[in-house]
Amino acid sequence: MSQWIELSTPHGTIRAWEQLPLGTPRGALVIIQEIFGVNAHIRAVCTRASMAGYAVLAPAFFDLIAPDTELDYGPEDVARGKALVDELGLERALDVVDSAASYLSRYGKVGTSGYCWGGTVAMLAAQRLGLPSASYYGARNAPFLDAPFKAPCIFHFGLLDASIPADVVALHRVKQPTMPVYVYPADHAFNREVGRNYHAPSADLARERTLAFFSEKLK
C-alpha cells in the first residue's frame, strides 16, 4: 500500500509518501530525499525498501517552503533544489525526520536512508536523533564528522564523484573509524535509476549492504 499522508511537524503539516510492506513490517525507514523532492526516483526507493519488509515514509521537506515541489535533473532544477535546501536548513530538516520517525515508531525500530543532501541529513539523524542510518554520497558531511554518534551509520560513496574527493571520503574513516565506509566504481547519484550516473552493480551492492545493516540494527 502506498499513499500520500499528512505529517505534523514542529514547523507545520507537510505531505509524506507512505509505503507499507505485505505482512508485518520488520522495522521502519525514513527515506530522505535528494535536492529534487519526493519525486519518482525517491518513491521507487520507497518501493524497494517496502519490498524488503520495511514500513517507509518519505517526507516532502520542501512543503515547508514550496509546497508540491518535485524537480527534474536539469541545470535549472539543480540550482532550484540547492536554493531550497539552503533555505530549509538542516535544523528544520532534522525536526521533520524526528516527526517522521515518531510516526513510524508504531511499526518497530526506525532508521533512515538518505541520498545526496539527504545523505548528510541521514548522518545527522544518527548523530543527533539516535536513528541507525545509511548515508549515500552526502557531500555536506565533512563539517560534522567530529560530532559523536548516538547510533551507527553506514556510508556509500562513488570513486568518480568529483563533488566528494577521495580525501573527504578518507576523512570519514579517520574521524569515525567504527563506521563502515564503502566506495564504488561509480559517480555521484549512482543509486538513481534515471540519468547517466546510474550504476546498477554499485547500486545493487550498496543496497545489499544497507539492508544487511538495517537487518542487524533494527531487529
C-alpha positions as CSV (number, residue, x, y, z in Angstrom):
1,M,0.0,0.0,0.0
2,S,1.3,3.4,-0.9
3,Q,-0.2,6.8,-0.4
4,W,0.4,10.4,0.5
5,I,-0.4,11.2,4.1
6,E,-0.3,14.4,6.2
7,L,2.6,14.5,8.6
8,S,2.6,17.0,11.5
9,T,6.0,18.6,12.3
10,P,7.1,21.5,14.6
11,H,7.1,23.8,11.6
12,G,3.7,22.8,10.1
13,T,2.0,20.0,8.3
14,I,3.6,18.5,5.2
15,R,2.9,15.6,2.9
16,A,4.8,12.4,3.2
17,W,4.8,9.4,0.9
18,E,4.0,6.2,2.9
19,Q,4.6,2.7,1.6
20,L,3.8,-0.4,3.7
21,P,5.0,-3.9,3.0
22,L,2.9,-7.0,2.7
23,G,2.7,-8.6,6.1
24,T,4.1,-7.4,9.4
25,P,6.9,-4.8,9.0
26,R,10.3,-5.8,10.2
27,G,11.0,-2.2,11.1
28,A,10.7,1.2,9.6
29,L,12.7,3.6,7.5
30,V,12.5,7.4,6.9
31,I,13.7,7.9,3.3
32,I,15.4,11.3,2.9
33,Q,15.3,12.9,-0.5
34,E,17.9,14.4,-2.7
35,I,17.6,18.1,-3.6
36,F,14.8,17.2,-6.0
37,G,11.9,16.5,-3.7
38,V,9.9,13.3,-3.3
39,N,9.9,12.6,-7.0
40,A,9.5,9.3,-8.9
41,H,13.0,8.2,-8.0
42,I,12.5,8.6,-4.3
43,R,9.2,6.9,-4.5
44,A,11.0,4.0,-6.3
45,V,13.5,3.9,-3.4
46,C,10.5,3.6,-1.1
47,T,9.1,0.7,-3.1
48,R,12.3,-1.3,-2.9
49,A,12.5,-0.7,0.9
50,S,9.0,-1.8,1.4
51,M,9.6,-4.9,-0.7
52,A,12.4,-5.7,1.7
53,G,9.8,-5.7,4.5
54,Y,10.1,-2.2,5.9
55,A,7.4,0.4,6.6
56,V,8.6,3.5,4.8
57,L,7.9,7.2,5.0
58,A,9.4,9.9,2.7
59,P,8.6,13.4,4.0
60,A,8.2,16.1,1.4
61,F,10.6,18.5,3.1
62,F,10.0,21.3,0.6
63,D,6.4,21.6,1.6
64,L,7.5,23.8,4.4
65,I,8.7,26.5,2.0
66,A,7.5,25.5,-1.6
67,P,4.6,23.0,-1.4
68,D,4.2,20.3,-4.0
69,T,7.7,20.8,-5.4
70,E,9.1,17.9,-7.5
71,L,12.2,18.7,-9.6
72,D,13.9,17.1,-12.6
73,Y,17.6,16.9,-13.1
74,G,18.5,19.8,-15.5
75,P,20.7,22.7,-14.5
76,E,17.8,24.9,-13.5
77,D,16.4,22.1,-11.4
78,V,19.7,21.6,-9.7
79,A,20.0,25.3,-8.9
80,R,16.4,25.4,-7.6
81,G,17.0,22.4,-5.4
82,K,20.2,23.8,-3.9
83,A,18.4,27.0,-3.1
84,L,15.5,25.2,-1.5
85,V,17.6,23.0,0.8
86,D,19.7,26.0,1.8
87,E,16.5,27.9,2.7
88,L,15.1,24.9,4.5
89,G,18.2,24.4,6.6
90,L,19.4,21.3,8.3
91,E,17.8,22.0,11.7
92,R,14.3,22.1,10.3
93,A,15.1,19.1,8.2
94,L,16.1,17.1,11.3
95,D,12.8,18.2,13.0
96,V,10.9,16.7,10.1
97,V,12.9,13.5,10.3
98,D,12.2,13.3,14.0
99,S,8.5,13.7,13.3
100,A,8.6,11.0,10.6
101,A,10.4,8.6,13.0
102,S,7.8,9.2,15.7
103,Y,5.0,8.4,13.2
104,L,6.8,5.2,12.1
105,S,7.5,4.0,15.6
106,R,4.2,2.1,15.6
107,Y,5.9,-0.3,13.1
108,G,9.0,-1.1,15.3
109,K,12.5,0.3,15.4
110,V,13.2,3.2,12.9
111,G,16.2,4.0,10.8
112,T,16.9,6.4,8.0
113,S,18.3,6.2,4.5
114,G,19.3,9.5,2.7
115,Y,20.7,10.5,-0.6
116,C,22.9,13.4,-1.7
117,W,21.7,16.3,0.6
118,G,19.6,13.6,2.3
119,G,22.8,11.6,2.9
120,T,24.0,14.4,5.2
121,V,20.6,14.6,6.9
122,A,20.7,10.9,7.5
123,M,24.1,11.1,9.1
124,L,22.9,13.9,11.4
125,A,19.9,11.8,12.3
126,A,22.3,9.1,13.5
127,Q,24.3,11.7,15.4
128,R,21.6,13.7,17.0
129,L,18.4,11.6,16.9
130,G,19.9,8.2,17.6
131,L,18.5,6.6,14.4
132,P,20.6,4.0,12.6
133,S,21.2,5.5,9.2
134,A,22.6,4.9,5.7
135,S,24.2,7.9,4.1
136,Y,24.6,7.9,0.4
137,Y,27.1,10.3,-1.2
138,G,26.5,13.1,1.4
139,A,28.6,15.9,0.1
140,R,27.9,18.1,3.2
141,N,29.1,15.6,5.8
142,A,32.6,16.8,6.4
143,P,32.0,19.7,8.8
144,F,30.0,17.4,11.1
145,L,32.4,14.4,11.3
146,D,33.9,15.4,14.7
147,A,30.5,15.1,16.4
148,P,29.6,12.0,18.4
149,F,27.1,9.5,17.1
150,K,24.1,8.3,19.1
151,A,23.5,5.5,16.6
152,P,25.5,3.7,13.9
153,C,25.8,4.9,10.3
154,I,26.9,3.3,7.1
155,F,28.4,5.4,4.3
156,H,28.4,4.9,0.5
157,F,30.4,7.0,-2.0
158,G,31.3,6.9,-5.6
159,L,35.0,6.8,-6.6
160,L,34.3,9.1,-9.6
161,D,32.3,11.6,-7.6
162,A,34.1,15.0,-8.1
163,S,31.9,16.6,-5.5
164,I,33.3,14.4,-2.8
165,P,37.1,14.0,-3.3
166,A,39.0,11.0,-2.0
167,D,40.5,12.9,0.9
168,V,37.0,13.8,2.1
169,V,35.9,10.2,1.9
170,A,39.1,9.2,3.8
171,L,38.2,11.8,6.5
172,H,35.1,9.7,7.3
173,R,37.4,6.7,8.2
174,V,39.8,8.9,10.2
175,K,37.1,10.7,12.2
176,Q,34.7,7.8,12.6
177,P,36.7,4.6,12.4
178,T,33.9,2.4,13.7
179,M,31.5,3.4,10.9
180,P,31.6,1.3,7.6
181,V,32.6,3.4,4.6
182,Y,32.2,1.9,1.1
183,V,33.5,3.3,-2.2
184,Y,32.1,2.1,-5.5
185,P,33.4,2.4,-9.1
186,A,30.7,5.0,-9.8
187,D,29.8,8.7,-9.9
188,H,27.6,10.8,-7.6
189,A,24.0,9.6,-7.5
190,F,24.9,6.1,-8.7
191,N,21.8,4.8,-7.0
192,R,19.4,7.0,-9.0
193,E,18.0,4.8,-11.7
194,V,17.4,7.7,-14.1
195,G,20.2,9.6,-15.7
196,R,23.7,8.9,-16.9
197,N,25.2,8.4,-13.4
198,Y,23.2,5.3,-12.5
199,H,25.5,2.3,-12.0
200,A,23.4,-0.8,-11.4
201,P,26.2,-3.0,-9.9
202,S,27.2,-0.4,-7.4
203,A,23.5,0.4,-6.6
204,D,22.8,-3.3,-6.0
205,L,25.8,-3.9,-3.8
206,A,25.1,-0.8,-1.8
207,R,21.5,-1.8,-1.3
208,E,22.6,-5.3,-0.2
209,R,25.0,-3.8,2.4
210,T,22.4,-1.3,3.5
211,L,19.7,-3.9,4.0
212,A,22.2,-6.1,5.9
213,F,23.0,-3.1,8.1
214,F,19.3,-2.4,8.9
215,S,18.6,-6.1,9.4
216,E,21.1,-6.1,12.2
217,K,20.5,-2.6,13.7
218,L,16.7,-2.6,13.6
219,K,16.0,-6.1,14.7
